[in-house]
Structures are given as C-alpha cells and as structure tokens.
C-alpha cells in the first residue's frame, strides 16, 4: 500500500511540474508574440536567448495566439494560430525564445526566421 502511495505522490508532483512549466512557456510565448505583432522589435529581441539575439535586428513573424505547447525538460515548442512555430529554452532568467518564425521542412530541421531549434 505504501509503495502505491509513493508512486501516486510522484505522479502528482510530475504532472504539477509539467503544468507549471507549460504556463510559464505560454506566458513567455505570448509576451514575445505581442511584442512582435505590435512591431516592437527591440522588446521582442530582448525576449530571445543570447544566441538567437545574434540574428535579431527586426522581428517579422506572423504573431497569432498560442494554440499548442509541448514541454520537454528545459525545452519547449509552441504552435500558434497563424501557423508559426516557436522554440523556447528555460534559462536561469526564465523561459526565452530560441527560434521564431519556424516552418517544418520535410526530412530536415525547421527553417526559422530568427534563431534555430
């Protein structure tokens, strides 16, 4: 009986962590999309990882709303209502966009306007 309670407690903790991460990813993605869609490239670029910021002078992505989130540890993928895909990484400063304006390429990695997965 105690063994099953331990398994159940672990499952509850793991599912709670996933939900919290998804909420944080959603917030970071929505903030980035809002900045990009309003034309605030300076703000949008500040929400990128350092590596992605190297390719960011202006952000010209379609915007949209968050439709789907997948989180794997410190990495996440967000699909938007406009068909765009964002990739995010969790850093010590929080979740940051590592790639934006991404489209899948058959049998190859995504092609991204800013950064890369």
HUFENQUI-V294335 format. One record per residue. N is the residue number from 1. SS is DSSP state (H for helix, E for strand, - for the rest). PHI is phi in degrees with one decimal (none if undefined). NEAR is the number of other ideal C-beta (glycine too) atoms within 12 Angstrom. Layout:
BEGIN
n->N ss->SS phi->PHI near->NEAR
n->N ss->SS phi->PHI near->NEAR
END
This chain:
BEGIN
n->1 ss->- phi->none near->7
n->2 ss->H phi->-62.0 near->8
n->3 ss->H phi->-60.2 near->9
n->4 ss->H phi->-66.5 near->10
n->5 ss->H phi->-64.5 near->11
n->6 ss->H phi->-63.4 near->12
n->7 ss->H phi->-64.0 near->13
n->8 ss->H phi->-62.8 near->14
n->9 ss->H phi->-61.7 near->14
n->10 ss->H phi->-63.6 near->14
n->11 ss->H phi->-62.5 near->14
n->12 ss->H phi->-64.8 near->14
n->13 ss->H phi->-63.3 near->14
n->14 ss->H phi->-62.7 near->16
n->15 ss->H phi->-66.4 near->15
n->16 ss->H phi->-66.2 near->14
n->17 ss->H phi->-65.2 near->17
n->18 ss->H phi->-62.4 near->20
n->19 ss->H phi->-65.1 near->16
n->20 ss->H phi->-63.5 near->17
n->21 ss->H phi->-63.3 near->27
n->22 ss->H phi->-61.3 near->26
n->23 ss->H phi->-64.5 near->19
n->24 ss->H phi->-68.0 near->27
n->25 ss->H phi->-63.3 near->37
n->26 ss->H phi->-56.9 near->28
n->27 ss->H phi->-61.0 near->24
n->28 ss->H phi->-65.4 near->37
n->29 ss->H phi->-65.1 near->45
n->30 ss->H phi->-63.6 near->28
n->31 ss->H phi->-64.6 near->28
n->32 ss->H phi->-62.9 near->45
n->33 ss->H phi->-62.1 near->36
n->34 ss->H phi->-63.8 near->23
n->35 ss->H phi->-64.2 near->27
n->36 ss->H phi->-64.4 near->36
n->37 ss->H phi->-70.7 near->25
n->38 ss->- phi->-87.7 near->15
n->39 ss->- phi->84.1 near->15
n->40 ss->- phi->-87.2 near->19
n->41 ss->H phi->-62.4 near->23
n->42 ss->H phi->-61.3 near->17
n->43 ss->H phi->-67.1 near->21
n->44 ss->H phi->-59.6 near->36
n->45 ss->H phi->-64.6 near->28
n->46 ss->H phi->-70.1 near->22
n->47 ss->- phi->-94.1 near->37
n->48 ss->E phi->-93.5 near->42
n->49 ss->- phi->-67.1 near->34
n->50 ss->H phi->-57.9 near->19
n->51 ss->H phi->-63.0 near->20
n->52 ss->H phi->-67.6 near->33
n->53 ss->H phi->-62.2 near->23
n->54 ss->- phi->-61.9 near->14
n->55 ss->- phi->-102.9 near->22
n->56 ss->- phi->-111.2 near->33
n->57 ss->- phi->-115.3 near->15
n->58 ss->- phi->-135.7 near->19
n->59 ss->- phi->-114.7 near->37
n->60 ss->- phi->-122.5 near->18
n->61 ss->- phi->-120.5 near->36
n->62 ss->- phi->-68.2 near->22
n->63 ss->- phi->79.7 near->27
n->64 ss->- phi->96.0 near->25
n->65 ss->- phi->-114.8 near->21
n->66 ss->E phi->-70.6 near->30
n->67 ss->E phi->-107.9 near->20
n->68 ss->E phi->-146.9 near->21
n->69 ss->E phi->-129.3 near->30
n->70 ss->E phi->-127.8 near->22
n->71 ss->E phi->-119.5 near->29
n->72 ss->E phi->-129.2 near->17
n->73 ss->- phi->63.1 near->14
n->74 ss->- phi->-101.0 near->19
n->75 ss->E phi->-128.2 near->24
n->76 ss->E phi->-148.3 near->34
n->77 ss->E phi->-123.9 near->30
n->78 ss->E phi->-125.2 near->39
n->79 ss->E phi->-105.5 near->27
n->80 ss->E phi->-110.7 near->31
n->81 ss->- phi->-65.9 near->18
n->82 ss->- phi->-88.2 near->22
n->83 ss->- phi->89.5 near->18
n->84 ss->- phi->-79.4 near->37
n->85 ss->E phi->-125.0 near->40
n->86 ss->E phi->-114.3 near->54
n->87 ss->E phi->-118.2 near->40
n->88 ss->E phi->-127.1 near->43
n->89 ss->E phi->-128.2 near->33
n->90 ss->E phi->-90.7 near->25
n->91 ss->E phi->-114.0 near->20
n->92 ss->- phi->-62.4 near->10
n->93 ss->- phi->-89.4 near->14
n->94 ss->E phi->115.7 near->20
n->95 ss->E phi->-76.7 near->34
n->96 ss->E phi->-130.3 near->37
n->97 ss->E phi->-77.1 near->52
n->98 ss->E phi->-99.8 near->38
n->99 ss->E phi->-159.0 near->37
n->100 ss->E phi->-145.4 near->48
n->101 ss->E phi->67.1 near->35
n->102 ss->E phi->-95.2 near->32
n->103 ss->E phi->-128.1 near->23
n->104 ss->E phi->-68.2 near->17
n->105 ss->E phi->-119.7 near->13
n->106 ss->- phi->-52.1 near->8
n->107 ss->- phi->58.2 near->6
n->108 ss->E phi->-144.6 near->12
n->109 ss->E phi->-67.0 near->16
n->110 ss->E phi->-62.9 near->25
n->111 ss->E phi->-103.6 near->19
n->112 ss->E phi->-121.7 near->30
n->113 ss->E phi->-70.5 near->27
n->114 ss->E phi->-128.6 near->37
n->115 ss->E phi->64.5 near->35
n->116 ss->- phi->-167.9 near->26
n->117 ss->- phi->-67.9 near->30
END
